[in-house]
């Protein structure tokens, strides 16, 4: 009897709450959609989601993809007396100030977890799916005997430890280090990040891949006259504004940007507003304080987490996009702005020059004066904005979701022992670097 080879089965973890992980969520949506459009292979993808609402991913699934949940095992307290009280306490936990929660967590870490954070072991449910490979799209992962791809995205905690608590650094170091060392392949979105993983964790270069991807907003509703008017009215947007899409993490540099906007106002720019989108996390209270100190309450607008369909109109309505981040592993907002034909002023650190090239006005994000200079220049120079927007549109040809899907698929085939095409072999043999990024 001739054995019939079954298709290669790959699990993709997307079991997170929409709106919580920002760029990682958008990356996951884009990659799943792109893999679902590949028709020249026999791969089957099992998308792992959490129980409950998964409508955020449903529209992007392809014919070679199915949804699957791995529900948590019920805890004893859920079925015994006292379980309701424990659930209530878990609900009230987030009502406490962030610093108090962190203090309690570190106290518990020292008392109950003397050995430090531990990567959880798969309990067998993952292995029961008859998988050939697993992709963990975010930094936490399960220890499994199935060959897996790990995506650390970036190693910010090593470079900017001041933005993390001791427990956060300890947890990240355990997961990131073990993930990079134990994965069959490690994937990051830039060559800068690839070299950083190799350098920081001494991972063999043959196992670390840089894969560029496209703008996640390609999948969302495009801007048209009606959506532009609707979004302007919905968020009560000012006539002229600079747009900054980012969660309120410390490294995104909101406070220095606000100080720069105040400095730009002292140079005569009185009609420019700052509009920020993204989830408002614990650092937001410090940012609000900076807005009050700078007396910019009427000029700075925080929209919070916005619907995907509102994102492209927001970019299109902006006079330009500014991105003053102190640390990035990729550059999603730059690509999204390029996709809408909007000019960008961006930090000149980490991976951002790789994504922006000569299509952005670069500045030093550690300098308030440099950010203010960028604001003034971009606001006053319409010709510069037009020139940069044109360059950005042309640069998008180097950042395509189809290329990312082909390269991830090559990695899945490589680590699972499946047959490789000439394209697969060229990519894998190129030492894990995307076209145009190969070292000389």
Secondary structure, DSSP 8 states (H G I E B T S, - for coil): --------EEEEE--S-TTSSTHHHHHHHHHHHHHHT--SS--EEEEEE-SS--HHHHTT--TTEEEEE------GGGGSTTHHHHHHHHHHHTTS-HHHHHHHHHHHHHHH-TT-----B--STTGGG--SEEEE-SS---B-SS-EEE-----HHHH-GGGS-HHHHHHHHHHHHHHHHHSSEEEESSHHHHHHHHHHH---GGGEEE-----GGGGS----HHHHHHHHHHTT--SSEEEEE----GGG-HHHHHHHHHHHHHTT--S-EEEEES---TTHHHHHHHHHHTT-TTTEEE--S--HHHHHHHHHHSSEEEE--S--SS-HHHHHHHHTT--EEEE-STTHHHHHGGGEEEE-TT-HHHHHHHHHHHHH-HHHHHHHHHHHHHHGGG--HHHHHHHHHHHHHHHHT----HHHHHHHHTTT--TT----
